Amino acid sequence: MSRYNAFSDELKRVFGCKVQRLSVDAGFTCPNRDGKVGTQGCIFCGGKGSGSYGILQEAGVAQQLEHAKEVMVRKYKAARFIAYFQSYSNTYAPVERLKALYDEALSVPDVVGLIVGTRPDCLPEATLDLLASYARRTYFWLELGLQSHLDRTLAAIGRGHDRASFESALKGCRERGIRVCAHVILGLPGESREEMLSCAEYLNRQGVDGVKVHLLHVMRGTRLAEQYEGGEVTILDRDSYVGLVCDFLERLDPRIVVQRLTGDGNRRDLIAPLWSLAKFEVLNCIDNELKRRGTRQGGRLSENLPPLFSPSLDGRGQGGG
C-alpha cells in the first residue's frame, strides 16, 4: 500500500490500466522571456523550456504524441496516454490557438486526457473558461507553477510574479471546477528547511488538488549555473533531499495527489546534482525512508488518521475542492 497519494495510483483507479504522460512542446514562449514581464526568465531556466529535451520539437502536436507513444509502449507497456503540454507557458496564446492545439492532442488515438502547465499570470478569464470546458469533457489537470510560497524567493529567482498572482489564478480555477496541481521546488537559494516545509502547509490551506515536488537543478546556460559556479548557491545532497521530501509529505494533506517527488534533467546539460539522474533510486530511497519512519503523507497533521489511501474520487471533471 502506498505511503503517499501517488498520481500513478489515481490513474490506475480511473482508467484501470497503465497510463503514461507524454510531454509536448507546442511552440509556446513565456512572458518572462518575451518582454511582457521580463527577458531573462527564471534563474534556473536555460531558454529551452521545462522538459523540452527528448521531444520532436520540429513536429506538430499529433506527430510528437505518436512518436512518444511508441517509446512508452515499448518501455513501459502503457495502454493509454495523457498529453502533457509542458514546455514554457502553455496557456500563453489566444484561446483559438489553444483550443486547436488541445483538440489536436485529444484527437490522437488512446490519448485520454490533458495536463497543461503554465504560469499564474497567463490565465485571463477567457482562457480559464476554455480550460473549464476541457475539465468537463476529459481527464484534465492544470499544472500551475508556484515554485515558492515566499515572495522574497520569487523575486530572487526572477520569477516575475508574486504569491498573490498564484492565489488569484487558483481562485479562478476553483470557481470553474478546474483541478490544479501546484509545482514547487525544494532547495531554492536563501530558503531555510523550515521555510521549505511550511510550503506544504501553505498548499494545504490553499486547497490545491495536486503537487509536483522538484529538486533544484543547475543546468548549463542558466543564471543559476553562474551563481553555482561562483559559490553563491549550494545544492542539496541526496540524503538531505530524501529527508526533506519525507518531512514535506508528512505535513501534506493526504487528499492532495502527489504527481512527482523528484526530477531528472537532461544529462547533457545537467551540472548538479548528478545524483538526480538515478531517478528511480531516489524514489526508492524516499519510499524506504517513509517505511523506516513508519509514517506517510499527512502523518504529522493528526493522530486520528484514516486508513492508507482508498479515495473514491475518479478524477473525471471534478472541481478544485
LINFENDA-V482096 format. One record per pair of residues at least 4 apart in sequence whose C-alpha atoms are under 8 Angstrom apart, sorted by the first residue. I is the first residue (numbers start at 1). J is the second residue. Records with the same first field share a line. If there is no record, write none. Layout:
BEGIN
I=J, J
END
This chain:
BEGIN
1=308, 309
2=6, 308, 309
3=287, 290, 295, 296, 297, 308, 309
4=249, 254, 258, 296, 297, 309
5=9, 10, 254, 255, 256, 257, 258, 297, 309
6=10, 257, 258, 259
7=11, 257, 258, 259, 260
8=12, 19, 259
9=13
10=14, 257, 314, 315
11=15, 16, 17, 18, 19
12=16, 17, 18, 19
13=314
14=314, 315, 316
15=19
17=78, 79, 80
18=77, 78, 79, 80
19=78, 79, 80, 81, 82
20=72, 78, 79, 80, 81, 82
21=81, 82, 83, 84
22=65, 68, 69, 81, 82, 83, 84
23=51, 52, 55, 65, 68, 83, 84, 85, 86
24=52, 55, 61, 64, 65, 83, 84, 85, 86, 87
25=52, 55, 56, 57, 61, 85, 86, 87
26=57, 60, 61, 85, 87, 90, 101
27=57
28=87, 88, 89, 90, 92, 93
29=33, 34, 88, 89, 92
30=34, 41, 88, 89, 92
31=35, 36, 37, 38, 39, 92
32=36, 37, 38, 39, 40, 41, 42, 159, 160
33=37, 38, 39, 40, 41
34=38, 39
35=39
37=160
38=160
41=45, 47, 158, 159
42=157, 158, 159, 160
43=157, 158, 222, 223, 224
44=157, 217, 218, 219, 222, 223, 224, 225
45=49, 50, 219, 222, 223
46=219, 220, 221, 222
48=52, 87
49=86, 87, 88
50=86, 87, 88
51=86, 87, 265
52=57, 86, 87
53=266
55=64, 68
56=64
57=64
59=63, 64
60=64
61=65, 101, 104, 105
62=66, 104, 105, 107, 108
63=67
64=68
65=69, 83, 105, 108
66=70, 108
67=71
68=72
69=73, 81
70=74
71=75
72=76, 77, 78
73=77, 78, 79
79=110
80=110, 111, 112
81=110, 111, 112, 113
82=111, 112, 113, 114, 115
83=105, 106, 111, 113, 114, 115
84=114, 115, 116, 117
85=90, 114, 115, 116, 117
86=90, 116, 117, 118
87=117
88=117, 118
89=117, 118, 119, 122
90=116, 117, 118
91=98, 116, 117, 118, 122, 123, 127
92=118, 122, 123
93=97, 98
94=98, 127
95=99, 126, 127, 130
96=100
97=101
98=102
99=103, 130
100=104
101=105
102=106, 114
103=107
104=108
105=111
106=111, 112, 113, 114
107=111
112=138, 139
113=138, 139, 140
114=138, 139, 140, 141
115=140, 141, 142, 143
116=141, 142, 143
117=142, 143, 144, 145
118=122, 142, 143, 144, 145
119=123, 144, 145, 146
120=144, 145, 146, 161, 165, 166, 168, 169, 170
121=161, 165, 166, 169
123=127, 128, 169
124=128
125=129, 172
126=130
127=131
128=132, 172, 173, 176
129=133, 176
130=134
131=135, 178
132=136, 173, 176, 177, 178
133=137
134=138, 139, 140
135=139, 140, 141, 177, 178, 179, 316, 317, 318
136=316, 317, 318
137=317
138=316, 317
139=315, 316, 317
140=178, 179, 316, 317
141=178, 179, 180, 181
142=178, 179, 180, 181
143=180, 181, 182, 183
144=166, 180, 181, 182, 183
145=182, 183, 184
146=163, 166, 182, 183, 184
147=154, 183, 184, 185
148=153, 154, 184, 185, 199
149=153, 154, 163, 199, 202
150=154, 163
151=155, 162, 163
152=156
153=157, 188, 189, 190, 191
154=158, 159, 160, 161, 162
155=159, 160, 161, 162
161=165
162=166
163=167
164=168
165=169
166=170
167=171, 206
168=172
169=173
170=174, 180, 208
171=175
172=176
173=177, 178, 179, 180, 320
174=178, 179, 319, 320, 321
175=320
176=319
177=317, 318, 319, 320
178=317, 318, 319, 320
179=208, 209, 210, 318, 319, 320
180=208, 209, 210, 320
181=208, 209, 210, 211, 212, 259
182=203, 208, 210, 211, 212
183=211, 212, 213, 214
184=211, 212, 213, 214
185=213, 214, 215, 216
186=196, 213, 214, 215, 216
187=191, 196, 215, 216, 235, 236
188=216
189=233, 234
191=195, 196
192=196
193=197, 244
194=198
195=199
196=200
197=201, 244, 247, 248, 251
198=202
199=203
200=204, 248, 249, 251, 252
201=205, 251, 252
202=206
203=207, 208, 252
204=208, 252, 253
207=320, 321
208=256, 320, 321
209=255, 256, 257, 320, 321
210=256, 257, 258, 259
211=256, 257, 258, 259, 260
212=258, 259, 260, 261
213=258, 259, 260, 261, 262
214=260, 261, 262, 263
215=241, 262, 263
216=235
217=265, 270, 271, 272, 273
218=222, 224, 225, 228, 270, 271, 272, 273
219=224, 225, 265, 269, 270, 271, 272
220=225, 269, 270, 271
221=225
222=226
223=227
224=228, 233
225=229, 271
226=230
227=231, 232, 233
228=232, 233, 234
235=272, 273
236=240, 241, 273
237=241, 273, 275
238=242, 275, 276, 282
239=243
240=244
241=245
242=246, 282, 285, 286, 289
243=247, 286, 289
244=248
245=249, 261, 286
246=250, 286, 289, 290
247=251
248=252
249=296, 297, 298, 299
250=295, 296, 297, 298, 299, 300, 301
251=297, 298, 299, 300, 301
252=256, 297, 298, 301
253=297, 298, 301
254=297, 298
261=283
262=276, 279, 282, 283
263=276, 279
264=276, 277, 278, 279
265=269, 270, 276, 277
266=270
267=277
270=274
276=282
278=282
279=283
280=284
281=285
282=286
283=287
284=288
285=289
286=290
287=291
288=292
289=293
290=294, 295, 296
291=295
295=299
298=302
299=303, 305
END
